[in-house]
Amino acid sequence: MEQLLILFIALPMLAFFATLLWQNKSEKAIGKIVQFAKVTNILLALTFFGWWLFNGLEPISHKVATLYETDHFVFAIQLYYDEITAVFSIVGVLLFFLVATFSKYYMHRDEGYKRFFNTILLFSTAYNFIILAGNFETLFIGWEIKGICSFILIAFYRSRYLPVKNAFKAVSNYRISDVALMLAMWMMHHLAHQNINFSQLGEVKEMAIATNQTGMAIFIVCMMILPATIKSAQFPFTTWLPRAMEGPTASSAIFYGSLSVHIGVFLLLRTHPFWEDMLWAKLVIITIGALTAIIATLIARVQPTVKTQIAYSSAAQIGLMFIEVALGFHWLVLLHFTGNAFLRTYQLLVSPSVLNYLVHHQFFHYIKPTQKAVSKIKASFYMLGIKEWNLDTIMFKYLWSPFKLIGRNLQFLQSNIIIAIITVTGMALLITGYAKQDSIPSLEIALPIVLMSIALAVILFAFSFRQFALKAWIYLMIAHLFIMAAVLFNAPHINLVEIIYYLSGVLLAFLLGYYCLQKIKSIDNDISLNRFHGYVYEQNTTGFLFLISAMGMLGFPLTAAFIGIDVFFTYVQTDQIALIILMALCFIFIELSAFRILLRIFFGPHKKQYHPVAYRST
């Protein structure tokens, strides 16, 4: 019976591929496919839950496949089912069904009808990957797919300025959580010297205590708390949540009202056996939850828009769930999650109707509000709430601006001669790094750090570059060469197949992206990054292909580079703090740079006057 677990993932994935075969105007056919998939998912979830209940509520673990294996590394797809999975699964299938049914009529005749349901089905696949994951590698596959689906739906109205801008803001936060999870897997690998299933987390904790490796355990817990905090929009990352509601109301309901925003709570529940005896971790989680609950409530009470009010109210409730998880009240958390998910979904789905009623009521029954004296304390909290406690400004000023400033100070890199020199140097170092056999011991400590620093400098230049998009794209490929060279010089030996995994996926993505940018350049010879071009109006297929290439460039689970990058991380040792920090920053800003090029060239208001252009405030 445990073999049926794969159907939770296979059903929405098959429905996703099936809907790709239909045109946007085939709403009836797409709707039937989606409804069939969702009804089948409900039957599967309830049937499997009944069988699991009848057989004594014992956790089920099922290994689906091993994608890659060496003496020191195993990348396996492992599924796991217990009471946490059961609750998240049943709530998920019911909410997917309700939102899909609502969206069938809500999105009627929308130009993005097919695109919306494609993304919803892909998100359903990612959600099931996460809640059924039996190890970090399987969870990370769903984690990455979910982030991309969120990005696509936030920027759903891609001809407008604000949805595109806020999609980039959200994906910037997501990427920090992605890399934090990668670092947790990296340190877990060095701690246990094997790939760990979630059912073994308690044993690994005991082993860390027995071998006096508490520092490694503390690092892992920090890298678990950080992605959970970001994904569930907890303090100080709360402000991305209301920004993410730029997409259709139905996607806001399923993503940011109910399922997606609770994934951080799920991660804490799943990893609880590892940190349950660490008092400091509980205090950190409680503090984060309490601060979010208080601040988000104060903000929600004064916000002028319905979606913003619901977003902050949901974040406040999730803050309380963080506290409940830390205190060990897991069944209360699951009950709280269920209630909050259904409530926020209902509130978001009815919000257009409620707004229409309130506007109608205010028009015909307007009553002038009475003036009341307000104390200075209330006025201060009111202004803080209106400004959302300036969290956006603080994050931009202290998190992103320093890196942009570094990139702007590297403008000498835009010279074509410099590009040629760096490209040749990167390729030569890559070949030398593979061919060497400890031939330069005097440089084996410093050289990887130098090469990784060059990679980061090149990426930051591309991240802040505001001129030729092709040049920025080329620099991202050059950065990958230096990253691989740094790891090759750092490790005594790397299998050739692992290099092929990494390089093949990235190189194919680069070539595809280069083709797309050249095609756009041939239209009017203008692909600068200092404005939005909106070419998706006229080059929809090219825009989709560049999205695929951008995902491949960052190691999305689409090419072999996903495995290659995961393996390369294991060749950095735990005492190489500078190298792992530089490598983590490289993979954060590679994604942001690639998606920045995508948004600037293909999304946003079209630069030509013969296309409708929305105001920036809409």
C-alpha positions in Angstrom: 0.0 0.0 0.0 2.9 2.4 0.7 3.7 2.3 -3.0 0.5 4.4 -3.5 2.3 7.4 -1.9 3.9 8.2 -5.3 0.4 8.8 -6.6 0.0 11.9 -4.4 2.8 13.4 -6.6 2.1 11.7 -9.9 -1.6 12.7 -10.2 -1.2 16.5 -10.1 2.0 16.2 -12.2 0.2 14.2 -14.9 -2.7 16.7 -14.9 -0.1 19.5 -15.2 1.3 18.0 -18.4 -2.2 17.2 -19.7 -3.3 20.8 -19.4 -0.2 21.9 -21.4 -1.7 20.2 -24.5 -4.7 22.6 -24.6 -5.0 26.1 -25.7 -6.0 29.0 -23.4 -9.5 29.2 -25.0 -10.2 25.5 -24.1 -11.4 26.4 -20.7 -13.9 23.5 -20.5 -11.3 20.8 -21.2 -8.8 22.4 -18.8 -11.4 22.7 -16.1 -12.4 19.1 -16.4 -8.8 17.9 -16.2 -8.2 20.0 -13.1 -11.5 18.9 -11.4 -10.8 15.2 -12.2 -7.3 15.5 -10.7 -8.6 17.2 -7.6 -11.5 14.8 -6.9 -9.1 11.9 -7.5 -6.6 13.4 -5.0 -9.4 13.8 -2.4 -10.3 10.1 -2.8 -6.7 9.0 -2.7 -5.9 11.1 0.4 -9.0 9.9 2.4 -8.6 6.3 1.3 -4.9 6.2 2.3 -5.6 7.9 5.6 -8.3 5.4 6.3 -5.9 2.5 5.6 -3.2 4.1 7.7 -5.6 4.6 10.6 -6.8 1.0 10.4 -3.2 -0.3 10.5 -2.3 1.4 13.8 -1.1 4.9 12.8 2.5 3.6 12.3 4.7 6.0 10.3 5.4 4.8 6.7 8.6 5.3 4.9 9.0 4.4 1.2 12.1 4.8 -1.0 11.1 5.6 -4.5 14.4 5.9 -6.4 18.1 6.7 -6.0 19.0 9.4 -8.5 22.8 9.5 -7.7 25.0 7.5 -5.4 28.8 7.4 -4.6 30.8 6.3 -1.6 30.2 9.5 0.3 26.9 10.8 -1.2 23.4 9.5 -1.9 20.6 11.5 -3.6 17.4 9.5 -3.1 13.7 10.3 -3.4 12.3 9.2 0.0 8.6 9.5 1.0 7.3 9.6 4.5 3.7 9.5 6.0 2.7 10.2 9.5 0.1 12.3 11.4 1.7 15.6 10.3 1.6 14.5 6.6 -2.0 13.2 7.0 -3.4 16.5 8.3 -1.5 18.7 5.8 -2.5 16.3 3.0 -6.2 16.2 3.7 -6.4 20.0 4.3 -4.4 20.5 1.1 -6.6 18.4 -1.2 -9.8 19.9 0.1 -8.6 23.5 -0.3 -7.2 22.7 -3.7 -10.6 21.4 -4.7 -12.4 24.5 -3.4 -10.0 27.0 -5.0 -9.9 25.1 -8.3 -13.7 25.1 -8.4 -13.9 28.8 -7.6 -11.2 29.7 -10.1 -12.9 27.8 -12.9 -15.5 30.7 -12.9 -13.4 33.5 -11.4 -10.8 33.2 -14.1 -13.3 32.7 -17.0 -12.1 34.4 -20.2 -8.9 35.6 -18.5 -6.0 35.7 -20.9 -4.0 33.7 -18.4 -6.6 31.0 -17.7 -4.4 28.1 -18.8 -1.3 29.6 -17.3 -3.1 30.0 -13.9 -4.2 26.3 -13.8 -0.8 25.1 -15.1 0.9 26.8 -12.2 -1.7 25.7 -9.6 -1.2 22.0 -10.6 2.5 22.4 -10.5 2.2 23.9 -7.0 0.0 21.0 -6.0 2.9 18.7 -7.1 5.4 20.7 -5.1 3.2 20.8 -2.0 2.9 17.0 -2.0 6.7 16.7 -2.5 7.2 18.8 0.6 4.6 17.2 2.9 5.5 13.6 1.8 9.3 14.2 1.9 11.2 11.6 3.8 14.6 13.4 3.6 15.9 16.9 3.0 16.7 16.2 -0.7 13.1 15.3 -1.5 11.8 18.2 0.5 14.1 20.6 -1.3 12.8 19.5 -4.7 9.3 20.6 -3.7 10.7 23.7 -1.9 12.3 24.9 -5.1 9.3 24.2 -7.3 6.9 25.9 -4.9 9.1 29.0 -4.9 9.0 29.3 -8.7 5.2 28.7 -8.8 4.8 31.5 -6.3 7.0 33.8 -8.4 4.9 33.1 -11.5 1.6 33.8 -9.8 2.7 37.0 -8.1 3.8 38.3 -11.5 0.6 36.8 -13.1 -0.4 40.3 -14.3 2.9 40.7 -15.9 2.1 43.9 -17.9 1.9 45.9 -14.6 4.8 47.4 -12.8 3.9 46.5 -9.1 3.2 42.7 -9.6 6.6 42.4 -11.4 8.4 44.4 -8.8 6.8 42.5 -5.9 7.5 39.1 -7.5 11.2 40.0 -7.5 10.9 41.1 -3.9 9.3 37.8 -2.9 11.7 35.6 -4.8 14.6 37.5 -3.2 13.4 36.3 0.2 12.7 32.8 -1.1 16.3 32.5 -2.3 17.7 33.2 1.1 15.5 30.3 2.5 16.6 28.0 -0.4 20.3 28.5 0.3 19.8 28.2 4.1 18.2 24.8 3.5 21.1 23.8 1.3 23.5 24.8 4.1 21.4 22.7 6.5 21.8 19.7 4.2 25.5 20.4 3.7 26.2 20.5 7.5 24.0 17.5 8.1 26.0 15.5 5.6 29.3 16.3 7.4 27.7 15.6 10.8 26.3 12.2 9.9 28.5 11.3 7.0 25.5 9.9 5.2 22.1 11.2 3.8 19.6 11.3 6.7 15.9 10.5 6.6 13.7 12.5 8.8 12.9 9.5 10.9 16.6 9.4 11.9 16.9 13.0 13.1 16.6 12.0 16.8 19.5 9.5 16.4 21.7 12.1 14.6 21.1 14.5 17.5 22.2 11.9 20.0 25.3 11.2 17.9 26.1 14.9 17.8 25.9 15.1 21.6 28.0 11.9 22.0 30.7 13.1 19.6 30.8 16.7 21.1 29.7 18.2 17.7 27.2 20.6 19.2 28.5 23.5 17.1 27.5 21.7 13.9 24.1 20.8 15.4 23.5 24.5 16.4 24.3 25.6 12.8 21.9 23.0 11.4 19.1 24.2 13.7 19.8 27.9 12.7 19.6 26.9 9.1 16.2 25.2 9.8 14.7 28.1 11.7 15.8 30.7 9.0 13.9 29.1 6.0 10.9 28.4 8.2 10.8 32.0 9.3 11.1 33.3 5.8 8.6 30.9 4.2 6.0 31.6 6.8 6.6 35.4 6.6 7.7 35.8 10.2 9.6 38.8 11.7 11.6 40.4 10.2 10.6 39.0 6.8 6.9 39.6 7.2 6.4 42.3 4.5 6.9 40.0 1.5 3.6 38.3 2.3 1.2 41.2 1.5 3.4 42.1 -1.5 2.9 38.5 -2.8 -0.9 39.1 -3.1 -0.5 41.0 -6.3 -1.7 37.9 -8.2 -5.3 36.7 -8.7 -7.4 36.4 -5.6 -7.7 32.6 -6.0 -3.9 32.2 -6.0 -3.6 34.5 -3.0 -6.0 32.2 -1.2 -4.3 28.9 -1.9 -0.7 30.3 -1.5 -0.6 33.0 1.0 -3.8 32.5 2.9 -3.7 28.7 3.4 -1.1 26.3 2.3 2.2 27.8 1.1 2.5 30.2 4.0 2.3 27.4 6.5 5.2 25.4 5.0 7.5 27.0 7.6 5.4 25.5 10.4 5.5 22.2 8.6 9.4 22.3 8.5 9.6 23.0 12.2 7.2 20.1 13.0 9.1 17.7 10.7 12.5 18.6 12.2 11.3 18.9 15.8 13.1 15.7 17.0 16.4 17.3 16.2 16.0 20.5 18.2 13.4 19.5 20.8 16.0 19.4 23.7 17.7 22.7 22.7 16.2 25.4 25.0 17.9 28.2 23.1 16.2 27.1 19.8 12.8 27.0 21.5 13.4 30.5 22.9 14.4 31.8 19.5 11.3 30.3 17.8 9.0 31.6 20.6 10.6 35.1 20.3 10.2 35.2 16.5 6.6 34.0 16.8 5.7 36.4 19.6 7.2 39.4 17.8 5.4 38.5 14.6 2.1 38.0 16.4 2.3 41.4 18.1 3.7 43.5 15.2 1.6 41.8 12.5 -1.6 42.4 14.5 -0.8 46.1 15.0 -0.1 46.4 11.3 -3.2 44.5 10.2 -5.5 46.7 12.3 -4.7 49.9 10.4 -4.1 48.7 6.8 -6.5 50.1 4.2 -6.6 47.1 1.9 -8.4 43.8 2.5 -5.6 41.6 1.2 -3.0 43.3 3.4 -5.2 43.0 6.4 -5.6 39.2 5.8 -1.9 38.7 5.0 -0.8 40.3 8.3 -3.6 38.5 10.3 -2.4 35.2 8.8 1.2 36.0 9.7 0.2 36.8 13.3 -1.6 33.4 13.6 1.4 31.6 12.2 3.5 33.4 14.8 1.3 31.8 17.5 1.8 28.4 15.8 5.6 28.9 16.0 5.1 29.3 19.8 2.9 26.2 20.0 5.5 24.2 18.0 8.3 25.3 20.4 6.2 24.3 23.4 5.5 20.9 22.0 1.7 21.3 21.4 1.8 19.6 18.0 -1.8 18.5 17.8 -2.9 22.0 18.7 -0.6 23.3 15.9 -2.3 21.0 13.4 -5.7 22.0 14.6 -4.7 25.7 14.5 -3.3 25.2 11.0 -6.5 23.7 9.7 -8.7 26.4 11.1 -6.4 29.3 9.9 -6.1 27.8 6.4 -9.8 27.4 5.9 -10.6 30.8 7.4 -8.1 32.7 5.3 -9.1 30.9 2.1 -12.7 31.8 2.8 -11.8 35.5 3.6 -9.8 35.9 0.4 -12.3 34.2 -1.9 -15.2 36.3 -0.7 -13.2 39.6 -0.4 -14.2 40.9 -3.8 -17.9 40.4 -3.0 -17.4 42.0 0.5 -15.7 45.0 -1.0 -18.5 45.4 -3.5 -21.1 45.3 -0.8 -19.2 47.7 1.5 -18.7 50.3 -1.4 -22.4 50.0 -2.2 -23.4 50.4 1.5 -21.0 53.4 2.0 -22.5 55.1 -1.1 -26.1 54.8 0.0 -25.7 54.9 3.8 -22.7 57.2 4.4 -22.3 58.4 8.0 -19.7 61.0 8.7 -17.3 59.6 11.4 -17.0 61.5 14.6 -13.7 63.1 15.6 -12.0 61.6 18.6 -8.9 62.7 20.4 -6.1 60.2 20.0 -3.2 59.8 22.4 0.4 60.1 21.3 1.0 56.4 22.0 -1.9 55.4 19.8 -0.9 57.8 17.1 2.7 56.4 17.2 1.5 52.9 16.8 -0.9 53.9 14.1 1.9 55.5 12.0 4.2 52.5 12.6 1.4 50.2 11.4 0.6 52.3 8.3 4.4 52.3 7.5 4.5 48.5 8.3 7.2 49.3 10.9 9.5 50.3 8.0 10.5 46.7 7.7 10.8 47.0 3.9 13.1 50.0 4.2 15.3 48.3 6.8 15.7 45.1 4.8 16.5 47.0 1.7 19.0 49.3 3.3 20.9 46.8 5.4 20.5 43.5 3.5 20.4 44.3 -0.3 21.9 47.8 -0.7 25.5 46.8 0.4 25.7 44.2 -2.3 24.3 46.5 -4.9 26.9 49.1 -3.9 29.7 46.5 -4.3 28.4 45.6 -7.8 28.2 49.3 -8.9 31.9 49.7 -7.9 32.9 46.9 -10.3 31.9 48.7 -13.5 35.3 48.2 -15.0 34.1 44.6 -15.7 31.9 45.8 -18.5 34.9 46.1 -20.8 34.8 43.4 -23.6 38.5 42.9 -23.1 38.0 42.1 -19.4 35.2 39.7 -20.3 37.5 37.9 -22.7 40.3 37.7 -20.2 38.1 36.5 -17.4 36.4 33.9 -19.6 39.7 32.4 -20.8 41.1 32.5 -17.2 38.0 30.7 -15.9 38.1 28.0 -18.5 41.8 27.5 -17.9 41.4 27.2 -14.2 38.5 24.8 -14.6 40.7 22.5 -16.7 43.7 22.9 -14.4 41.6 22.2 -11.3 40.4 18.9 -12.7 43.8 17.9 -13.9 45.8 18.8 -10.8 46.6 16.2 -8.2 47.7 18.3 -5.1 50.3 19.9 -7.4 50.0 23.4 -5.8 49.8 22.7 -2.0 51.0 26.2 -1.2 47.8 27.7 -2.7 45.3 25.0 -1.8 43.8 27.0 1.1 43.9 30.5 -0.4 43.1 29.7 -4.1 39.5 28.4 -3.6 38.6 31.5 -1.6 40.2 33.8 -4.2 38.3 32.0 -7.1 35.0 32.0 -5.2 35.5 35.8 -4.4 36.0 36.4 -8.2 32.8 34.5 -8.9 30.9 36.5 -6.3 32.3 39.8 -7.7 31.2 38.9 -11.2 27.7 37.9 -10.0 27.3 41.2 -8.1 28.3 43.1 -11.1 25.7 41.3 -13.2 23.2 41.9 -10.3 23.6 45.7 -10.4 24.5 46.1 -14.1 21.9 48.4 -15.9 23.0 48.2 -19.5 23.4 45.3 -21.9 21.5 42.1 -20.8 23.6 39.8 -22.9 26.7 40.9 -21.0 25.1 40.3 -17.7 24.0 36.8 -18.8 27.5 36.0 -20.0 29.0 37.0 -16.7 26.6 34.6 -14.9 28.1 31.7 -16.9 31.6 32.9 -16.2 30.7 32.9 -12.5 29.7 29.3 -12.7 33.2 28.5 -14.2 34.9 30.1 -11.3 32.6 28.4 -8.7 33.4 25.0 -10.2 37.2 25.8 -10.4 37.1 26.9 -6.7 35.6 23.6 -5.6 37.9 21.6 -7.9 41.0 23.2 -6.3 39.4 22.7 -2.8 38.7 18.9 -3.2 41.4 16.2 -3.5 39.3 14.4 -6.1 35.9 14.9 -7.8 34.3 12.4 -10.0 34.1 13.4 -13.7 30.3 12.6 -13.8 29.7 15.1 -11.0 31.4 17.8 -13.0 29.3 16.8 -16.1 26.1 16.9 -14.0 26.9 20.5 -12.9 28.3 21.8 -16.2 25.9 20.2 -18.6 22.8 21.6 -16.9 24.3 25.1 -16.5 25.7 25.2 -20.0 22.5 24.1 -21.7 20.6 26.8 -19.7 23.2 29.4 -20.7 23.0 28.6 -24.4 19.2 28.6 -24.4 19.1 32.0 -22.6 21.7 33.4 -24.9 19.6 32.4 -27.9 16.5 34.0 -26.4 18.3 37.3 -25.7 19.9 37.4 -29.2 16.4 36.9 -30.6 15.0 39.8 -28.6 18.0 41.9 -29.5 17.4 41.4 -33.2 13.9 43.0 -32.9 15.1 46.6 -32.2 18.7 46.2 -30.8 17.6 47.3 -27.3 17.9 44.9 -24.4 19.3 47.2 -21.7 18.5 46.6 -18.1 17.7 50.1 -17.1 13.9 49.7 -17.8 11.1 47.2 -18.3 10.7 46.1 -22.0 7.6 43.9 -21.7 8.5 41.7 -24.7 6.3 38.9 -23.4 3.5 40.7 -25.3 5.0 39.8 -28.6 7.5 37.0 -27.7 5.5 34.8 -25.4 7.3 31.6 -26.3 10.7 33.2 -26.1 9.9 34.5 -22.7 8.9 31.0 -21.5 12.1 29.6 -22.9 14.1 32.2 -21.1 12.3 31.4 -17.8 13.4 27.8 -18.3 17.0 28.9 -18.9 17.0 31.1 -15.8 15.8 28.2 -13.7 18.4 26.0 -15.2 21.1 28.6 -14.5 20.4 28.5 -10.8 20.2 24.7 -10.5 16.4 24.2 -10.4 15.3 20.6 -10.4 15.0 20.6 -14.1 18.4 19.6 -15.2 21.3 17.5 -13.8 22.8 20.7 -12.4 20.4 20.3 -9.5 22.2 17.2 -8.3 25.6 18.5 -9.4 25.3 21.7 -7.2 24.1 19.6 -4.3 27.2 17.3 -4.6 29.6 20.2 -5.0 28.5 21.6 -1.7 29.7 18.4 0.1 33.3 19.1 -1.0 33.5 22.2 1.2 34.6 21.2 4.7 33.0 22.5 7.9 36.0 24.5 8.9 36.1 26.5 5.6 33.8 29.2 6.9 34.9 31.9 4.4 34.5 29.6 1.4 31.0 28.3 2.3 29.8 31.9 3.0 31.1 33.1 -0.4 29.6 30.0 -2.1 26.2 30.6 -0.4 26.2 34.3 -1.5 27.0 33.2 -5.1 24.0 30.9 -5.3 21.7 33.6 -3.8 22.7 36.3 -6.2 22.9 34.0 -9.3 19.2 33.5 -9.1 18.4 37.1 -8.4 20.6 38.2 -11.3 19.0 35.7 -13.7 15.4 36.6 -12.7 16.2 40.3 -12.8 17.2 39.9 -16.5 14.0 37.9 -17.1 11.8 40.6 -15.5 13.5 43.5 -17.1 13.4 42.1 -20.7 10.2 40.2 -20.8 7.9 41.5 -18.0 6.5 44.8 -17.0 4.8 47.6 -19.1 5.6 47.3 -22.7 7.9 50.1 -24.0 6.0 50.5 -27.2 3.1 52.9 -27.2 0.9 50.7 -29.4 0.4 48.3 -26.3 -1.7 49.3 -23.3 0.4 50.4 -20.4 -0.9 50.2 -16.8 -0.1 53.0 -14.4 2.7 52.1 -12.0 0.3 52.4 -9.0 -2.2 49.8 -10.4 
